[in-house]
């Protein structure tokens, strides 16, 4: 069995320190094979926030993989934002913005959906560019046929039931079609601070899209702090459960 822990929207700089410590203890007790972090490690992309996020990740006994979110690009230093938006990320978190991890059963690939600018003022909305998607698809195709394929990104590809499509990532439909065609079984994302799971109807494989609520931030949007636990059995099918913080301890939420 392979176990992944999916955490997202840590927002160091606007974190709940008690939840941070409780999550550290929970993950170090559980020892997942990988902790996958789907963006927004910081609140304002300040160096101190990046260093606090990195210290938390380095305190985990499990390996981790992280992709940037829109909050991880500086909103204050516009010269840096437009010329070298991931300079602080590369220096403090990882040389990669689209890292990968694998074992004999599961391959996990990061996809950077953040962008420095857009043709509208809401720079927080993500985009799956053709260039980034092409690199990811080539990596997916290089994996052995029996290995489950998982993609980690920040921005959502499918809205929650009843939610407007306004918040969906640019290029989402094309990305889902390509994920289905290239054997992706699961997409892990965040950004909305809401946890839900949806099934894509694109193609034969219909990848699941699993959203996470904020793991450690005080910026709650009607849901408690939470993270997702994903177990892959011998059949390669993901078994998903969600752990929520009730103010005193982590507990299982009813199955999604």
N, C-alpha and C positions, 0 to 999 in steps of 0.2 A: 504494500500500500504506500502511496505517496500522499502526504498532507501539505496543502498550501494554506497559509494565513493571508488573507487579503485585507490590508488596511489602507485607508485613504484619507485625504484632507486632514492632515495632522495639524496644520496651521500653527506651527511654533511661532510665538509672538502673540497668539491669542489662544493658548492651550490651557487646559485644566490640569494643573500639576498633579492632582490626586489621581485623575484618570490616566495620565501618562505613566505614573508609577505602577498603578494597578495593571495596565496593559503590559508593561515590561515584565511584571511578575507572572502574568497569565501566559504570555508567549514563551518565557523561559521555562515555565513548568511544562507546557505542552510540547515544546520542541518540534515545531513543524519542519518539514524538509526545506521549505522556502517561505520567507515573508515577502510578499509582493506588495509594493507601495505604489498606488496609482495617482500620485501627484499631489500638488499643493502641500509640500512639506513645510512651507513658510507662509506667514501672513503677508509680508511686504518685501520679500526677497532681500532682507537685510543680512549682512554677514553674520551677526550674532544669532539670528534665527536659523540660518543654515547650519551653523556650528552646533546649536542646540539639537537640531534634527539629526545631525550626523552622530552626535554623542549618544542620542537615544538608540539609533540603529546599531551603532557599534557595541552597545550594551546587551544586545540580543545574542543568544548563543547560536541561533539559526542563521544561515546565510540570508541575505536580503537582496532584492532587486527593486530599483525605483526609477520612475519616469517623472519628468517635470509636469507641473500644471501651470495654469495661467498666473497664479500668485507667485510662482518661482521665477518670473521675469520682472525686473525692477519697473515699477510704475513711476518712479521718481527720477531716475537717471536716464533721460531720454536718449542721450548719445549712446550709452551702453545698450539700451533696449533695441535700438535700430542697427547698431554696428556689431555688437557681440552679446546677444541676449542671454547666452548660457555661460558666460564667463564665471559668474559666482557659483553656478551649479557645478561646472567642471572642476573648479578649484576646491570646493568644500564637500561635494557629495560624490561625484563620479565623473570620470572622463567621458562616459557614454551618456547620451540622452535616450538611447534605444538599446538597452543591454539585453542579454539573453542568459538563460540558465537551463540546464537539462540534467536529467538522470536517465536511467534505462527505460522509464515508463512515461515520463512527461517532459515536454519541452515548453518553456515559457519565454515569450518574446515581448520586449517593450516596444511600444509605438508612441512617438512623441506627437501629440495632437495640439500642443500649445503653439501660439503664433505671436509674433512681435507686433503685428498691425493687421488691419482689415479695412475694407471699403466702407466701414461704418464705425461708430464710436464705441461699440461694445467689443473691446479687444479680448474680453474674457471668453468669448465663444471660440470653440476650437475648430480645427480643420485637419482632415486627413489628406495630405497632399499626394499627388500621383508619384512623386519621386520617393517619398518615405514609404508609401504603400508598395511600390515596386521592389524596394530593398527588402521589405518584410516578406513579401511573397517568395522571393528567391530563397530566403532563409528557411521558410516553411517547407519549400519543395526539397530542400537538402536533407530534411529529417527522414529517418526510417519510417516505413508505412505504419508500423504498429505503435508508434509513440504518440500519445495524446498531445494536441497542440493548443496552447493557451496564449492569448494576447492580453497584455496589460497596457492600458492607456488612461488618460485622465478624463476626457470628455465623453459624454453618453452618445451611444449610437441609436438607442431606442428610448422613447419617452415612457414615463410611467403611464399606466392605464388612466385615461381621462385627462392627461396633461397636454398642454399645447405643444406643437412641434417646434416652437420658437427656439427652444434650448438645445435642439439636436445639432450635432456636429456637422459642419459642412463636409460633404463627401461621404456621409454615413451610408447612404444606400449603396454606393459603389463599393465601399469597404466591406459591407456585409455580404454582398454578392461574391466578392473575391475571397473572403474568409470561408464562405461555404464551399466554394469551388476548390479551395486549397486545404480543406480538412480541419479547419479550426473548430473545436468543440465548445470553447468557452472564451468570453471576453470579460475582463475585469475592469471596472471603471468607477469614477466618482463624480466630483464637481457639484452635483446637485444637493449633497448632504441628505440624500434620501436613499434608503435601501429597498431594492426590488429586483426581481428577476423577470426577464422577458425572453420569449423565444422568437428568433428571427425566422421569417418565412422564406428567406432567400436561399434557393437551391435545395438540394437533397439533404444536406447535413444539418441545416437549421441550427446554427450555433446559438448557445445560450448567451445572453447579455446580463451580467450580474453587476448591479450597482451597489455601492457601499455608502452608508451614512458616515458622517465624520467620526473618526476613531477617537480623537483627543481634543477637539476644539470646543470652545464655549459657544461657537456660532452654530447652535442647533436650529434646525428648521422643522420643529414639530416632532422630531424623533430623538431618542436617546443616543448617546455615543454607542458605537457598535463596530464590529468587524465580522468578516465572513471566514468560515472554515470550510475548506474543500478537500474531500478525500477521494482519491482515485483508487478503485479496487482493481482486481485482475482484469476486468472487462474494459477498463479505461474510461468508464462513465463517471462523471463527477457527481459526488454526493455532497450537497450544499447544506450547511447549517449556519445560523447567524447567532453570534454572542452579543448580548446587549448589556450595558452598564446600568444597574438599577439604583446607583447612588452609593452602594456599599459593596457590591460584588458583581462579577460577570455571571450571566446565566443564559441559558438557551432561549432564544425566541421561538415561538411556534414555527414549524417548517414553512419555507417560502413556497 
